């Protein structure tokens, strides 16, 4: 059974920023708040902690932006060769 929740005394600046965020996502304020709540309690967080991001970088063998650029370029070149 759905439950109504309310936020009391929300600062004007927070409300303004939430409305702007809702507009960017083409949602109502209520829809944006629901999306934020759902993301906050989901098991699969779309965001990595800094430690998790660093672990992924190390696992991929990346060390500098130049390294990642070379890997991306090689991947794109291989894809282009397959298309020909």
C-alpha positions as CSV (number, residue, x, y, z in Angstrom):
1,X,0.0,0.0,0.0
2,X,1.5,3.4,-1.0
3,X,2.4,5.8,1.7
4,X,2.5,9.6,1.4
5,X,5.7,11.2,2.5
6,X,6.4,14.9,3.1
7,X,9.4,17.2,3.5
8,X,8.8,20.1,5.8
9,X,10.7,23.4,5.8
10,X,12.7,22.7,2.6
11,X,15.0,25.6,2.0
12,X,14.0,27.8,-1.0
13,X,17.3,27.2,-2.7
14,X,16.9,23.4,-2.4
15,X,13.4,23.6,-3.9
16,X,14.6,25.8,-6.7
17,X,17.5,23.3,-7.6
18,X,15.1,20.3,-7.4
19,X,12.7,22.0,-9.8
20,X,15.5,22.8,-12.2
21,X,16.7,19.2,-12.0
22,X,13.1,17.9,-12.6
23,X,12.9,20.2,-15.7
24,X,16.2,18.9,-17.0
25,X,14.9,15.3,-16.7
26,X,11.4,16.2,-18.1
27,X,9.7,15.2,-14.9
28,X,7.4,16.8,-12.4
29,X,8.8,17.7,-9.0
30,X,7.0,14.7,-7.6
31,X,8.4,12.4,-10.3
32,X,12.0,13.7,-9.7
33,X,11.7,13.2,-6.0
34,X,10.5,9.6,-6.6
35,X,13.4,9.0,-9.0
36,X,15.8,10.3,-6.4
37,X,14.3,8.1,-3.6
38,X,14.3,5.0,-5.8
39,X,17.9,5.5,-6.8
40,X,18.9,6.1,-3.2
41,X,17.4,2.7,-2.0
42,X,18.3,0.6,-5.1
43,X,20.7,-2.3,-4.7
44,X,22.6,-1.3,-7.9
45,X,24.0,2.1,-7.3
46,X,24.7,3.9,-10.7
47,X,27.6,5.7,-9.0
48,X,31.0,4.3,-8.1
49,X,32.8,5.3,-5.0
50,X,36.3,6.7,-5.6
51,X,37.8,3.5,-4.4
52,X,35.7,1.4,-6.8
53,X,36.5,3.7,-9.7
54,X,40.2,3.4,-9.0
55,X,40.0,-0.3,-8.8
56,X,38.3,-0.4,-12.2
57,X,41.0,1.8,-13.6
58,X,43.7,-0.5,-12.2
59,X,41.9,-3.6,-13.4
60,X,41.8,-2.2,-16.9
61,X,45.5,-1.4,-16.7
62,X,45.1,2.3,-17.3
63,X,47.6,4.7,-15.8
64,X,47.2,8.0,-17.6
65,X,44.7,9.8,-19.8
66,X,47.0,9.1,-22.8
67,X,46.8,5.4,-22.0
68,X,43.1,5.4,-22.1
69,X,43.0,7.4,-25.3
70,X,45.2,4.9,-27.0
71,X,43.0,2.0,-25.8
72,X,39.9,3.8,-27.1
73,X,41.5,4.6,-30.4
74,X,42.6,1.0,-30.9
75,X,39.1,-0.2,-30.1
76,X,37.6,2.2,-32.6
77,X,40.1,1.3,-35.3
78,X,39.4,-2.4,-34.8
79,X,35.7,-1.8,-35.1
80,X,36.2,0.2,-38.3
81,X,38.3,-2.6,-39.8
82,X,35.6,-5.1,-39.0
83,X,33.0,-2.9,-40.8
84,X,35.1,-2.8,-44.0
